[in-house]
Amino acid sequence: MKAVKDHPIEDLFGTEIQKGDIYYIFGESVVLESNLDDYLTEHLKGEMILAK
């Protein structure tokens, strides 16, 4: 993980990115760690599964 001072203002979902937040870049999409599940299911059509 690298630290940057000049980060995006908000992610794909409109959530503000603040100092200390972790975010991911997928091509042109910036996604906060807290929105990663939503991105994977909504945009990449992933499926969340709970193992029992």
Helices and strands as residue ranges (DSSP letters): E 23-26, E 29-32, G 33-35, H 36-42
